[in-house]
Each structure stands twice: as structure tokens, then as C-alpha cells.
Amino acid sequence: MTSPSELGDFLRLRRAALQPEDVGLVGYGIRRVPGLRREELAMLAGVSSTYYTRLEQGLSVNASESVIDSIARALNLTTDERAHLFDLARPQPAGRRKPAMKPDHARPGTLRLIHSLPDTPVVIIGRRSEVLGWNTLGHRLVAGHLDIDSPARPQDRPNTTRMIFLDGHTRELYGRWQEEAERAVSSLRVLAAKNPDDAELTALVGELSLKSTEFGKLWAKHPVAACVSGVKLFHHPDVGDFELAFEVLTPPDDSMHRLLIFTAEPGSPAEQAVQLLARELDDPATLASSGQRGPAAVPARF
């Protein structure tokens, strides 16, 4: 997934996004191409223009940590972008071919944890943005049209990024779909840099690039963000429009699993919507009596 060309693309895109005035330089009129020139960026980073050019062209590897840090400062990178730059620039050790990765699974203890929170929607996401598990309310919130047991089956396990771009139900679920799409691609970029030899992740990017023009355009912009908290606007087929805050918690191991946890402000319409979903799980007649009806679950793969 990652390569010298990925590093070069990232550097070129971030350099093109900076204007001379942004970094205290004089622009001297209209430029043939947007952004800083290579020699300007090299000067700001304190490296030779020749060396920076080779780095951007993918002709130089093993850049020192101090050089990469200087380039990150010159590009005014965010914390997430700086970490991403280090992931891209870090050379991969030579060695034997890695064996194919086995299908991932959520730890039993993590599954017990999320099911002990019946009033809080929680989803477990893996290193390829696949759903490894969800509690009942989490399933009802984000994918009530899919089989609740599908995360346990690697062959038709839902994938949150694939769902956002290729699943019509998910596209309608988010009131700010473009924002969700940008979040998904930004997060997938982070995952790709941390899993450079993951064939399944590479295949996912290839599939989405072929099937979704929107994904391809966003991927080409190389957005990077860890997306660990924020707010999502839901347009839910059962309980209407409401906003939920989310937090992403990462277990202290090397699994790269993430717990996506949704919360609502006490006494808010969002809290009432989540409570209504929870009551419907206990009594399916609840929504029917209010004139609302959810979609039937289907064993689809997304």
C-alpha cells in the first residue's frame, strides 16, 4: 500500500496547498503551478533542494527522523499529518515475505464489554475499517438493514468504508454524507500507512476506486486524520434526524481495533431517539405504534 510514490504524492499535495505568504515568503506574482516551489520548501526545512527533490520523486529513502520532522514543520502539518508522514517515510525492513494475515476477530472480553452497555451504541472496527462486532443498539443505529451476526463471519463481514460509498442505506443514514465520506477516507489513509503490506486493505482501496468516483477523488487528495471524536448527524429510517457525539477508543495492544462509542446529551432529542430505538429492541411493537417502521435485516455484504 505505501511506497516511495505514496510519500512523494503526499509531499507534493501538501506543498501545493501552501502559499508563500503562509510561511512568510514573498510570492512575486502569479506562479505557473500552485503552492510553494521545491526549493522554497527545502530552504524552509533546512535541507538541500536536490535532496528534497529526490525525496519527493521517490528516489531517496532512509530519511532521518530530524529531516522528516523539519519537513513536517515546513509544511505546517497537523499532528495527524505529521504522524502519517513518519509512517510513509519510515523504511520497511527487508526480510522474508510476510504470511497472509488471518481473518481478524474481536477479543471475547471486548465483546462482553460492549454488550454490557445495552443503552449505548458501540461498534468494534478493525484494522481495515471492517466491523468486528457491535452491540444490539449499535447495530440498530448504524446498520439495522444488515444481519446482526454478520461481523462474526469474515466472508460477509460489513466494512464501514465500503458501506459509506457503496451501500444506499448507509448513504441515506448520514445527514452530512460528504463529511462522513471525508472522515472515512482520512481514517483509511492512516490505516493504509500503518499496514503497508496488507493485501486485503490494498484490495479494498482498489475496489472502492473502481466502483466509486467519489472515493477515487477523495483518495487522490490524500486527506489524513485519525477522527477520534466528533459529531454525526443521523437521518435514521426509524426515529428521524438527530445528532450523536462519538468517541473512538483504542485498546492498549497492537490489534489496531477501535471502539466507536456514541453518546447523546442528557434530555436532548437525540437521547430520546436512542431510547426509542432501545425500547423497540425490547418491544418491536413500539415503533409500529408510533407509525414508524424499520427495514428488515438482510444478509448483505458491505
N, C-alpha and C positions, 0 to 999 in steps of 0.2 A: 504494500500500500504506500509506504513512504519511500522516498528515493531522493537523490540529489535534485531531480527535476521538481519534486514537490517543494523542497526547500527554496529553490530558485523562484518558483511561481509565487510562493508566499512573500518572499522578499520584494519581488517586482510589484506585486499588488499593493503592499503596504508602502513602498516607496512612491508609487504613483498617486497614493492618496494624500501625500504631504505636499504642501505648497512651500516655497522658500520662506514666505512670511511666517509660516507656522513655526519655523525653527530659527528665526532671527536672521535670515539671509535676505539679500536684495534680489528681487526677481528679474529685473532688467527686461521688461517687455514680455511679449507673447512667446510662448515656448512651442516647439514643434510637437512635443509629446507632453502629456500632463505630469505633474509631480516633480520631485527632485531628480537631478541627474545623478548618475552613479558616482561621479567624482565628488559631488556635494555630500552625498550620504557617507562616502568613505572618509571625507575630511571630518565630518561631524563625529564619526565613530573612531577616528584616530588610527585608521588602517590605510594601506596604500590602495589607490584606485585599481591597480592591476589585481591585487589580491581580492578585493571585494567583487570585481567583475568575474573573476574565476569562481568565486563562491556562488554568485547569482546564476552563473551559467552551468552550475553543477560539475565544475571541473576541479573543485578543491574540496577535500573532506578533512576530517580531524581538526576542525577549527577549535581553538582553545576556548575554555569557558569565559575567560576575560574578553576575548574578541566578540563572542556571541552576546555577552552582556552589554558590551559597548554598542553593538549594532542595535540591540533591543532598545537601549536608551535613545539612540539617534532617531529611531523610527517612532518614538513615543508610544510604544506598545503597552497595552493593558497588562495586568497581572496574568490573565489567562493567555493572552497572545504571547507574552514572554515565555511562559512555561511551554507553550506549543512550539515556539521557535527552538527551544532547547531540545524538545523531543525530536524535531525534524533534523536538527544539526548533530545530534548525538550519533556517532558512528555505530553501526551494528557489528558486533564481534563476529569474525569469521569462524566457521565451525561446521559441524555436520548438519545436514538438513534436519530441521525440526519435524517430529512426527505430527501427523494430523491431530488437531485438537478434538477431544471428545466432546459430545454434547454437554453443555453446562446444565447445572441444576442448582436450585436454591437449597441452602442448608436447611435441614429439618427444624433447627432451632429458630431460624429466621421465619419460616412458615408458621411456626407456633406463635411467634411474636406478633405477626400481622393479624393472625386470626384471633388473638387476644384483644384486639382493638375493633370490635364489631361496629362501633359508631363512627369510626374514622376510615375514610377510603385510603387504602395503601396498595401500591403496586411495586413489585420487585422487578428491576430491569437489569439485564446482563450486559456483558462487555460488547455486545453487538447491537444494543438497543432492543433486544428481544425481551419479551415478558416471561419471567421465570416463575411468577406467582402473583396472586392478588387475593385479598380477602373478598368476601362476598360483596361488600359495599363498593370496594374499589372496582371490581368487575362491572357492577351495575352502573357505576358512574362513567367509566371510560369505554366500555365495550360490551354492553348488555346484549348486543346482537350476535355475539360470538359465544361459542361453547365455553362455559366456565372452567372446564377441565383441560382446555387446550394447552395451557402453559406446561402441563406435565408431559406433553407429547412433543418431543423435538421436531418430528416430521411436519406438524402443522401448528407450531408454536407461533403466536402473534408477535409481530415486531412493530414497535411504536413508530419508527420512522417510515416503514412501509405503509402502515395504516394511514398516517397523515397524508401521504402523497397518492396512494392508490385505492384507498377504501372510502367510498362515498359517504358511508355513515359517519366515519371519523371526520371527514371534511365538514360535514354539516354540524358536528358536535361542538366545534370551536367557533365562537363568535368573532374572534380575531385570528382567522386561519393563517394569514400571512405571517403574523407574529409567531405562531406555533411552528410554522414551516421553517422560519429562520432559526428558531431555537433548536429544532431537530437537527438541522444541518450543522449548526455551530457545535453542537454536542457530538455529532458523529465525526466531525473533523478532529476533535480532541481524542476520541476513541481510536480513530484510524492511526494517529501519530503514536499512540501508546501500544498499538497492536500491529506493527508493520508487516508481520508475516502471517496474518490471519486471512486465510484464503476465503473463508465464508464472509468476512467483512468486506473484502475486495469484491466478491461476487455480488453482495448487496448493493454496493455503490454502483457497480456496472449495471445491475438490473434496474435500479431507480433512474440512472442516467438515460437508459434506453426507453423506459416506459413513461417518464415524466419530464417534460421540457422544463417545468418549474423547478424541479430538483436540480437538473443539469445547470441551469442558470445560477442558482444559489450556490451550488458546489463550486462552480468556477470562480466565484467571488472570494472563496476561501475564508468564510467567517469563522471566528473561533470564540467560544465562550463556554464555560463549564455549566452555566444555567443551574445554579444550586438553589435558587429561590426566586419567587416572583408571584404573579397573579395570573390566573387563567379565566377567561370568560367562556362559560359553557352555554350552549343553546341545546339543552337536553330534551330529547323527544318525550320524556315523561313528566318533567317538572319545570320546563321552561328555561328562562335566562337567569343566570346568577354567576357571581364571581367567587372563586375559591383561591385562597393563598396556597402555595405549595412550598415544601422544603424537600431537598434531596439530601439524604443521609448516606454516607459511605461506610461500610463496616471496616474495622481496622485490620484488614488482611489484604492479600494480593488478588482477590477474586474479581475486583472491579465491579462488583454488584452494587446497585444503588436502590435505596428505598425512597420511592416517590410518595410523599405523605401530603394529603390535602386537609386544610382546616378552614373553618368559617368563623367570621366574627360572631361572638355571642349575641343572640337576639336579632341577627340580620336575616334578610330574606334567603340568603344562601344557607344559613343554618337550618331554616325551615325546609328548604328544598332537600337538603341531605337527610333530614329527619323523615321527610315524606318517603324518600327512597328506601330508607331503613325500615319504615313501617310496612312498605309494600312487600319487602322481602319476607316479613313475618306473616303478612296477610295480603295475598295477591289481589284481593277484592278492594283494597284501599284506593288504588289509582282508578280502578274501574268505577268506583262510586263517585269519584271526583270528575269523571268524564274524560280521564286521560288513560292512555294505553301505550305500553312499550312494545318494541319489536320483539319477535320471537328469536331465541338464540339459534344460530346456525353454525355448523362445524366448518366455518370457512378459515382459510389460511391467509394471514396478512402479516 
